[in-house]
Amino acid sequence: IRLSRRPNAGMLEGMSPPYPLRTERLILRPLREADIDVVFAYRNDPDVAALQDWELPVSREAVERHVADQASWVDVVPGEPRQIGIELEGELIGDLYVGLDEHGGVAEIGFTLRTEYQGKGYAYEAASAVIADLIERLGCHRIYGQLSPENVRSARLLERLGMHVESLAPKSYWCRGAWDDNLVYAMSDDQWRTRPATGCRRGRRRGLFP
């Protein structure tokens, strides 16, 4: 995938921080220094990076800077992009991007998983929890994701989350030295609440992999 009101210190004082956020199998949390080697490895994995939009190769220094920038937050707030670590049984298995616009009503999402953890429902489980939090707690009314039309698996995941194709703009997204078509999936808060129930399977542009 491509890449609510702002809480202030007084609002959060005396309250449990919204993150880490726990799901049935996962912990969604800020990235930390101990994650650097893992992030560096999967961001340079050709199978993971193939349909993403970051420049390659990704340097360790860039990962260190990014993790440092994303290590101290406790909530998603307007105008401040978040890279949320996806942890399974104490191990980082990927990350989820959330970009909440400055007015707090529209959020872009994306996700990236290590190859060995794809196809097991972890991205769906993580994204579902974050979307629910964005809509029900923070009052977000629109969620969207952007990706290459070639990213079929991620498109299917966005559909499972309740999104629909909103637009396809040919040759409109510059990525790694070439123009690519840009596919946008989106949904409203009402569409999220009325989506058909779908179980979590067990067993890009901003980073989209199921």
N, C-alpha and C positions, 0 to 999 in steps of 0.2 A: 504493500500500500504506500501512497505518497504522503510523501508529505506534500437560580443560584446567584448569589452575590459573593463578592470577594470576602472571605472570612478575615476578621482582624484578630489581633492577639487577644483582645478582651473577650471575643466570642469563643475562642478555643480554650481560654484559661479555665482550669478546673474541669474540663471535659476530656474524655478519652480521645486521642487523635483519630481521625477517620482512617488513616493508614498506619500500619499494615491492615489490609482487608483480607479476610479469610473466606475461602469457599470450601466446598466439600473436600477437595483434595489439594488445594493450592493456597499459598500465601502470596498476596500481591503487595509489593513493598518498594520503597526507594532502592535504587542501585547503591552498592557500597564498594569500598576498595577491594574487598576479597573477590568481587565479581570480575575484575578487570581481565584476568587471563581467559575466563570463559567467554566473555563478550568479544574479546579480541579474536578468539578462535572461531566462533560461529559467524561473526560479521565478515570473516574472510573465507568462509566455507563456500565454494562455488555453487553447491546445491542450494544453500540458503540465500545467497546473494543474487542468484540469477534473475529474479523478477523484482528485486528491490531497486531503490533509486540512489543509494549512497555510492560515492566514488570509490573505486578499488585501485590498489589495495588500501585497506583501512590501517593506519599506523597505530602502534601501541600508544604513542603519545596522544593521539586524537581520542582514543578510548579513555585514557587516564583523565584527560580534561573533561570529557563528557560525563564520566562517572562522578567526578568531583562536583560538577555543576548540578548533578541530579541526586546528590547524596543526603541532603539535609531537609528536604520538604516533608510536610506531614499531611498535605491535602492538595487536591486539584483546585487551582484558582484561575480566574479569568486572566487571559493574556500571558500565561506562563506555561509553556509546553512541558509535559511530564513524560519521562520514560520510566515505566513501571516494571520492575523486575517480577518475573513469574517464577516462583520457587516451589519445587516439589520435593518433599522429604529432605529438606535442608540443602538442596542443590538448585542452582539457577538453571532453568531450562529455556529461557527466552525473555522477551520483554514486550511490553504493550505501550504504544504511543497514544497520548491523549493531548489534543490541542484545543482547549476551551477558549472561545473568542473573548475579546476584552469586555463584552457586555454580558457574558455568562449564559447565553442562550443557545449557542451552536457549538458543537464539538466534533472534531475530526478524530477518528481512531485508526490505528494500524497495529499490526502485531508481527512478531518474528519468533520462530521456534527453532531450536536445534533440530537437526535432521532426525535424530533417533527418537524424538518426542512428537513428531508430526503424526497426524492421523489417529490420535488417541483421545481427541475431544478436549485437550487442554486449552487450546486457543478459544474454543467456544465457551468453555467454562469461565475463563478469565475475562473475556470480552463481555459476556452476559452480566457478570458481577459488576464490572465497571460501568457499563451502560445503565444498569439499574440504579447505581449510585448517582450517576450524572443526572438522570431524569427524576428519580424519586426524592433524592436529598438536595441536590443542587439546583433543581428546577430547569434543567436544560430541555429545550423543546425540539431540537433537531440534531440528529447524529448522522454523520456521513463518512464515507471512506473513498479513496481514489486508488485506482490500480490500472495496470496494463490489461487489455482484453485477453492477453495470453495467460493471465494468472487465473485460470479456471477454478482451481481448488479454492482459492481465496474468495472468488465470486460466489461459489456455492456456500461458503461459510457465512458471508454477509447475508445471503438469502435466508439461511437458517436462523440468523439473528433477527430477521424480520424486515430487512432492507429490500429495496427494489431499485432497478436501474432508473436513474434520473436523467443522465445525459451521457453521450459519447461524442467526444470532440476529437476528430482526426488530426493527427500530426500536431498536437498542441502542447505536448509535455517534453521538455528537453531533458534527456537522460543519457549520460555517458557518451556524449558526442553525437547524438542523433535525436531526431524528433520521433516521439512515440504517440500513439493514440491514447487518450485519457478517458477512462470509464469511471463514472461517479455513481455510487450506490448511496441511498439515503433513506431515512425514515423520520417520522415525527414522533413525539412522545405518545400521542394517541395510538399510532400504529404499533408502537412497542407494547403498549398495554393490551391491545386487542389481537396481537399476533397469535397464530395457532400454537398450541403447546408442542414443544419438541424436546425430546430427551437428550441429555448429554451422552454421547457415545463414550463408553469406557474402553477400555481396552486397547500495491506497494507504492508502493510509493512510500508510505510511512512504515512499511513492514507488514505484509499480509501473508500469513501461512497458517493453515489449520493444524 
